[in-house]
Amino acid sequence: MMAEHGAPCDGQDAAYCMNGGTCYKLASMEALSCVCNDYYKGSRCEQFQLLIGTSDKEQAGLIVALVLVALLILVVFAVIVYFTHKMLKAKQQRSQIEYWKVKPRV
């Protein structure tokens, strides 16, 4: 059986493709080629490719927008925590200075 990619590999050549990819011989170039399964890519199907589970571009855009909003909220929260900590530390240092200050006698 011939496929668009050439004749299917046999024998040792069948193990050329990784991760369940299908091997084909390209007679015109005397080379091996792989047709990869879902989520794999590369010349021998050696790279795992993470994909969004939806083909709906609006839903993918919504997911990206939600991730960006979550990151923005985390950054704002981190800035608030930083400045609150800085203010409390300055207040604590002022109170220590006043504690050691000698009060004048009246």
Secondary structure by P-SEA (a helix, b strand, c coil): cccccccccccccccccccbbbbbbcccccccccccccccccccccbbbbbcccccaaaaaaaaaaaaaaaaaaaaaaaaaaaaaaaaaaaaaaaaaaaacccccc
